[in-house]
Amino acid sequence: MAKVTIDGIEIEVPEGTTILQAARLIGPEVAPPAMCYHSKLKTSGGYCRTCLVEVTKGSEKDPRPMPKLVPSCRTTIMDGMEVGNKSSAKVVEARKGVVEFLLLNHPLDCPICDQAGECHLQDLSYENGTAKTRTDFERRTFNKIDIGSKIQLHMTRCILCYRCVKVADQITDKRIHGVLNRGEASEISTYIENVVENDFSGNVIDVCPVGALTDKTFRFKSRVWFTKPMQAHRDCDKCTGKVNLWFKGEEVLRVTGRKDQWGEVEEFICNTCRFDKKKTSDWTVEKPAPINHHSVISANHYEVFVKPTEFKLNVVKPLSIEEKAN
């Protein structure tokens, strides 16, 4: 076990734990944001640089601070390490720069993007970005393509987090899409359209932190804050069958994997559950899905329902003529 102090809070964790994992154990108040890291995917992290932190003390044996900011998702802790995240002015300033860099080419099309309301980049820019931009050149653009019969890729919005590539490489039978070209011309794509077809290809939609990969069966049907996410399950021979159903009235608009408080998919689901089972009768509905109260999706969304027997109706009896006279 090793002790690490993050923003003045000390925690003891097993050796080999990264700074990001240790910060998440403390809580969201000190956990750095992460756009590319996903705990369920091996070798993820280290691409977006949003989780940079300042190590002000290396360890008890070597108390010298690290000369540069380090990515917390790839840096393991050492006993006695002290880390500055939100308490570090260097980190705050660097994070503003990272957000500005991510938004250099990312289009400001939130009003027409299906990811609006559950976009990690929206949250990141709101919490760590600046009100103005120094961009005065034309942003790069790509044509929309269908990489599968039910998956559309809008590369213009992509921030190259590599999550979808990791999913295709580690979860599906065979990876067909990846990063083509280099530098500014880099893009997630396939050489031939509509070739990404396997039982778990839909998971690339869930892991995408922006609106680059979207569900064609849900596109432009509704805003997420007009829907009600409910946890449900079914007997499935391909996956666990544990999902979130997104209702609008009595209609199931889409099916997604369940996510934790960090926005990471808890269990990957198959395409049969995601695309082919959109009737309430196909599922056993459990309860409302937990939604962070800061999210716009939480509007009019209640997890605790009051039973009629749990409150008493306070009836005011009208006064009689004699009582009014007195």
C-alpha positions, -999 to +999 in steps of 0.1 A: +000+000+000+011+036-007-001+069+005-008+098-018-021+133-011-043+149-038-055+185-033-047+181+004-067+149+009-046+118+018-056+083+007-039+049+009-041+027-022-024-004-035+009+000-054+004+003-091-027+025-088-027+055-111-032+091-099-065+092-117-078+060-101-067+072-066-084+106-072-116+088-082-116+068-050-116+101-031-145+115-051-155+137-080-144+169-062-107+161-068-109+136-097-094+150-130-116+150-161-108+123-187-119+121-223-099+092-236-094+070-205-118+041-200-111+017-171-127-013-190-103-008-220-067-018-219-040+007-229-066+035-230-056+070-219-028+093-226-042+108-258-064+138-248-043+153-220-073+166-201-063+148-169-029+165-165-019+171-129+010+187-110+032+164-089+046+187-062+063+159-043+076+127-060+077+104-030+091+101+005+124+087-009+127+114-036+107+145-026+117+165-057+087+177-077+082+164-113+094+191-137+063+190-160+026+182-157+019+145-160-011+126-173-028+112-142-043+083-162-009+069-170+012+079-140+013+055-111+016+068-075+045+064-052+044+064-014+044+100-001+035+115-034+017+149-033-005+159-063-022+192-072-053+191-094-079+217-090-057+234-063-029+239-088-028+272-109-006+255-134-031+227-140-061+251-143-042+271-169-030+240-188-065+225-188-079+257-204-052+253-231-061+216-237-098+225-240-090+253-265-069+228-284-097+202-286-121+229-298-098+241-326-115+219-351-145+207-332-176+223-347-199+243-325-230+225-336-244+215-302-279+227-311-282+200-339-259+173-323-275+142-308-248+141-281-260+174-266-270+170-230-247+140-224-215+153-241-183+151-221-167+178-242-196+202-234-191+196-196-153+199-200-155+232-219-181+246-195-160+238-164-125+244-178-128+264-210-127+301-218-155+323-231-135+334-261-116+316-288-085+327-307-094+306-337-096+326-369-090+300-396-113+275-412-120+243-393-113+210-409-144+192-422-152+156-433-181+140-451-204+119-429-201+082-436-219+051-425-194+027-410-222+002-403-259-002-412-269+015-379-238+036-370-230+070-386-195+085-383-193+123-383-155+127-383-157+165-381-166+162-344-140+135-335-113+144-310-092+112-317-096+098-282-092+062-297-119+047-275-138+033-304-106+018-318-099+001-284-134-013-283-132-027-318-098-042-310-106-057-276-144-064-276-154-073-312-143-102-332-122-083-357-112-046-359-120-031-393-118+006-386-089+027-372-069+058-376-059+067-412-033+093-422-012+114-399-011+148-383-039+172-391-052+148-417-057+120-391-092+105-391-111+075-377-125+057-407-127+025-428-115+020-464-150+008-474-183+021-460-207-001-441-182-028-433-183-026-395-208-053-388-205-076-358-225-084-327-208-058-305-201-030-329-227-007-313-205-002-283-184+023-302-214+046-299-215+043-261-178+049-255-176+080-278-174+111-256-186+134-283-211+132-312-188+116-337-204+082-336-242+082-333-270+057-334-288+060-368-320+046-353-321+074-327-308+104-347-330+135-345-359+116-328-357+134-295-334+154-271-322+132-242-337+156-216-371+148-230-366+111-224-367+090-192-338+065-188-349+033-170-327+003-160-339-029-175-327-064-183-335-095-204-321-130-208-295-127-236-272-155-248-246-129-261-243-104-233-255-097-198-287-080-211-284-052-185-292-019-203-308+015-200-340+020-219-347+056-230-385+062-230-405+090-245-440+083-232-445+046-237-421+043-266-385+031-263-364+054-284-331+038-278-312+012-258-277+019-244-253+003-220-254+014-184-227+039-174-211+048-140-206+082-125-175+087-147-195+082-179-178+048-186-198+018-198-202-007-170-210-037-192-208-039-230-240-051-247-247-068-280-264-053-311-294-075-306-302-059-273-293-024-286-310-023-320-336-051-322-353-051-288-372-018-287-405-030-272-412-026-235-425-062-235-390-074-245-376-062-211-380-065-174-380-028-163-362-024-129-361+012-118-351+047-130-315+050-141-293+071-117-286+105-132-263+131-118-283+160-105-261+184-124-271+168-157-299+184-178-313+149-181-322+150-144-349+176-151-382+161-138-364+128-132-371+113-098-356+081-084-377+080-052-415+078-057-437+086-027-464+060-021-500+073-014-498+057+021-467+076+030-483+110+034-515+124+049-537+148+031-541+179+053-578+188+048-588+223+061-624+221+075-644+253+068-655+273+098-691+273+109-712+305+113-708+304+151-670+299+148-667+328+124-687+350+148-664+342+177 
